Amino acid sequence: MIIEEITVTAFQQHTRILGCEQTKRAICMDPGDDSEAIVAAIDKHGFELQAIAVTHAHLDHIGGVTALKKIKPAAAIMLHKADEFIYDALPEQAAWIGIPWAALGFDFETPPRVDGYWEDGQIYNVGELQFQVIHCPGHTPGHVVLFEAKERKVFVGDVLFAGSVGRTDLPGGSTEQLLDSIMNKLLPLGDDVEVYSGHGPVTTIGQERKTNPFLTGVYKLGSGRL
């Protein structure tokens, strides 16, 4: 697997290009902004972009979808159905968290229609890569993670971070669901699995199981972060 990471916006969100070395097919996960840098990373490897793979529909993860779709129109926008109301509300999302986004130079239009919907348990092939789609609600109702079992890597969006967890105080968030998703869907993947979060450093399931204060009981789950 080839992984290209582009960190974008004031949120320091990681947009990732995930590509198959053998077939040169690829997906772009969570294009937050900066479509030129994203396209440069795709084209550097000669990738064919088959999908814009959205883990969840918060603005820092979908702010670049519209521009990327215009440049790579054949790429299918993939999203879980339960997050579509958040996706469609992109122009209003900044108000949810009290950020004067337009004053910072950002003016989001309604994004293009979704081309396909993630289903829990489906296997999504990218060349010879096989991603298992796991529905992990809590941060948002339609949040998914993508797990590549052979590579022992899971791309978790904002469900789990190194030393923290996703916030649950925005529309559709649920502390109980987030905890259930982490404990019953992520941790069982195995301690050796590398965790690629939407923000912050790469970690492992084992490291978070042992040290994450939200999982060890040191802190109670609440707002979390991001």
C-alpha positions as CSV (number, residue, x, y, z in Angstrom):
1,M,0.0,0.0,0.0
2,I,1.2,3.5,-0.9
3,I,0.1,6.2,1.6
4,E,0.5,9.9,0.8
5,E,-0.6,12.2,3.6
6,I,-1.4,15.9,3.1
7,T,-2.2,17.9,6.2
8,V,-4.7,20.7,5.6
9,T,-6.5,23.7,7.1
10,A,-6.3,25.2,10.6
11,F,-7.7,21.9,11.9
12,Q,-4.5,20.1,10.9
13,Q,-6.6,17.4,9.3
14,H,-4.9,14.5,7.5
15,T,-6.1,13.9,4.0
16,R,-4.7,10.6,2.7
17,I,-4.2,9.1,-0.7
18,L,-4.3,5.3,-0.4
19,G,-3.0,3.4,-3.5
20,C,-2.4,-0.1,-4.7
21,E,1.2,-0.5,-5.8
22,Q,0.4,-3.2,-8.3
23,T,-2.6,-1.7,-10.1
24,K,-2.1,2.1,-9.4
25,R,-5.8,2.4,-8.4
26,A,-6.3,4.7,-5.4
27,I,-8.8,6.5,-3.2
28,C,-8.6,9.9,-1.5
29,M,-9.8,9.7,2.1
30,D,-11.3,12.9,3.6
31,P,-10.2,15.7,1.3
32,G,-10.4,18.6,3.7
33,D,-9.0,21.3,1.4
34,D,-6.1,22.1,-0.8
35,S,-7.1,20.2,-3.9
36,E,-4.0,21.2,-5.8
37,A,-1.7,19.4,-3.4
38,I,-4.0,16.4,-3.3
39,V,-4.1,16.1,-7.0
40,A,-0.3,16.5,-7.2
41,A,0.1,13.6,-4.8
42,I,-2.3,11.5,-6.9
43,D,-0.6,12.3,-10.2
44,K,2.9,11.9,-8.8
45,H,2.2,8.1,-8.6
46,G,0.2,7.9,-11.8
47,F,-2.8,6.8,-9.8
48,E,-6.3,6.4,-11.2
49,L,-8.6,7.9,-8.5
50,Q,-11.6,5.6,-8.2
51,A,-13.2,7.2,-5.1
52,I,-13.4,10.1,-2.8
53,A,-13.7,8.1,0.4
54,V,-15.4,10.1,3.2
55,T,-15.2,8.6,6.8
56,H,-17.6,11.3,8.0
57,A,-19.1,14.5,6.9
58,H,-17.6,17.2,9.1
59,L,-16.4,20.3,7.3
60,D,-12.7,19.7,8.0
61,H,-13.0,16.3,6.2
62,I,-15.2,17.2,3.2
63,G,-14.2,20.9,2.5
64,G,-12.2,19.8,-0.6
65,V,-14.7,17.3,-2.0
66,T,-16.3,19.8,-4.5
67,A,-13.0,20.9,-5.9
68,L,-11.5,17.4,-6.1
69,K,-14.7,16.1,-7.8
70,K,-14.4,18.8,-10.5
71,I,-10.8,17.8,-11.2
72,K,-11.3,14.1,-11.0
73,P,-15.0,13.6,-12.0
74,A,-14.7,9.9,-12.5
75,A,-14.0,9.4,-8.8
76,A,-17.1,8.2,-6.9
77,I,-18.0,10.1,-3.7
78,M,-18.6,7.5,-1.0
79,L,-20.4,8.3,2.3
80,H,-22.5,6.5,4.8
81,K,-26.2,7.3,4.4
82,A,-26.6,8.4,8.0
83,D,-24.1,11.3,7.5
84,E,-25.8,12.6,4.4
85,F,-27.7,15.3,6.3
86,I,-24.4,16.6,7.7
87,Y,-22.8,16.4,4.3
88,D,-25.6,18.5,2.7
89,A,-25.3,21.1,5.5
90,L,-21.7,21.9,4.7
91,P,-22.3,25.6,4.2
92,E,-23.9,25.9,7.7
93,Q,-21.5,23.7,9.6
94,A,-19.1,26.4,10.7
95,A,-21.9,28.0,12.8
96,W,-22.3,24.7,14.7
97,I,-18.9,25.2,16.3
98,G,-18.9,29.0,16.4
99,I,-16.1,29.6,13.8
100,P,-16.4,32.6,11.5
101,W,-15.2,30.4,8.6
102,A,-16.1,32.9,5.9
103,A,-14.0,35.6,7.6
104,L,-11.1,33.2,7.4
105,G,-11.4,33.1,3.6
106,F,-13.6,29.9,3.3
107,D,-17.0,29.9,1.7
108,F,-18.4,26.4,1.3
109,E,-21.0,25.7,-1.4
110,T,-23.4,22.7,-1.2
111,P,-21.2,19.8,-2.2
112,P,-22.0,17.5,-5.2
113,R,-24.4,14.6,-4.7
114,V,-23.0,11.4,-3.2
115,D,-22.4,8.6,-5.8
116,G,-22.5,5.6,-3.4
117,Y,-23.1,4.7,0.2
118,W,-20.9,2.7,2.5
119,E,-22.5,-0.4,4.1
120,D,-21.3,-1.9,7.4
121,G,-19.3,-5.0,6.7
122,Q,-18.8,-4.5,2.9
123,I,-15.5,-5.2,1.3
124,Y,-14.3,-2.3,-0.8
125,N,-11.6,-3.3,-3.3
126,V,-8.9,-0.8,-4.5
127,G,-6.9,-2.8,-6.9
128,E,-5.4,-5.6,-4.7
129,L,-6.2,-3.8,-1.5
130,Q,-9.3,-5.0,0.4
131,F,-10.8,-2.5,2.8
132,Q,-13.4,-3.7,5.3
133,V,-16.0,-1.0,5.9
134,I,-16.9,-0.8,9.6
135,H,-19.7,1.5,10.8
136,C,-18.5,3.2,13.9
137,P,-21.1,5.8,15.0
138,G,-20.7,8.2,17.9
139,H,-18.6,11.1,16.6
140,T,-21.3,11.3,13.8
141,P,-24.1,8.8,13.1
142,G,-22.7,7.6,9.8
143,H,-19.0,7.5,10.7
144,V,-17.1,4.6,9.1
145,V,-13.6,3.3,9.4
146,L,-11.7,1.4,6.7
147,F,-9.6,-1.7,7.8
148,E,-7.1,-3.4,5.5
149,A,-6.5,-6.7,7.3
150,K,-3.4,-7.8,5.3
151,E,-1.7,-4.5,5.8
152,R,-2.8,-4.4,9.5
153,K,-3.8,-0.8,9.1
154,V,-7.1,0.9,10.0
155,F,-8.1,4.4,8.9
156,V,-10.4,5.7,11.7
157,G,-11.2,9.4,10.9
158,D,-12.2,11.0,14.1
159,V,-13.3,8.0,16.2
160,L,-10.0,7.4,17.9
161,F,-6.8,9.5,18.3
162,A,-3.4,9.0,20.0
163,G,-4.3,9.7,23.6
164,S,-7.9,10.9,22.9
165,V,-11.2,10.2,21.2
166,G,-13.6,12.0,18.9
167,R,-16.0,14.7,20.3
168,T,-19.6,13.8,20.7
169,D,-21.2,17.2,21.3
170,L,-22.1,18.1,17.7
171,P,-25.3,17.2,15.9
172,G,-25.8,13.5,15.7
173,G,-23.0,12.7,18.2
174,S,-23.4,10.1,21.0
175,T,-21.0,9.3,23.8
176,E,-22.5,5.9,24.3
177,Q,-22.2,5.0,20.6
178,L,-18.7,6.2,20.4
179,L,-17.5,4.1,23.4
180,D,-19.3,1.1,22.0
181,S,-17.7,1.6,18.6
182,I,-14.2,1.8,20.0
183,M,-14.6,-1.0,22.5
184,N,-16.5,-3.5,20.3
185,K,-15.4,-2.7,16.8
186,L,-11.9,-1.2,16.9
187,L,-10.1,-2.8,19.8
188,P,-11.0,-6.4,18.6
189,L,-9.0,-5.7,15.4
190,G,-5.8,-6.5,17.3
191,D,-3.1,-4.7,19.2
192,D,-0.7,-4.8,16.3
193,V,-3.0,-2.8,14.0
194,E,-1.7,0.6,13.1
195,V,-4.3,3.4,13.6
196,Y,-4.3,6.3,11.1
197,S,-6.5,9.1,12.6
198,G,-7.8,12.2,11.0
199,H,-5.7,14.3,13.3
200,G,-2.4,13.7,15.1
201,P,0.2,11.0,14.9
202,V,-0.2,7.3,13.9
203,T,-0.7,5.0,16.9
204,T,-1.7,1.3,17.4
205,I,-4.7,-0.4,18.9
206,G,-2.5,-1.9,21.6
207,Q,-1.0,1.5,22.6
208,E,-4.4,3.1,22.9
209,R,-5.8,0.1,24.8
210,K,-3.1,0.5,27.4
211,T,-2.6,4.2,27.6
212,N,-5.5,6.2,26.2
213,P,-7.1,7.9,29.3
214,F,-10.6,7.7,27.7
215,L,-10.3,3.9,27.4
216,T,-8.5,3.2,30.7
217,G,-11.1,5.0,32.7
218,V,-8.9,7.9,33.8
219,Y,-11.2,10.3,31.9
220,K,-14.9,10.0,31.3
221,L,-16.0,10.2,27.7
222,G,-17.5,13.6,26.9
223,S,-16.6,16.2,24.4
224,G,-13.2,14.6,23.4
225,R,-11.6,16.5,20.6
226,L,-12.1,17.6,17.0
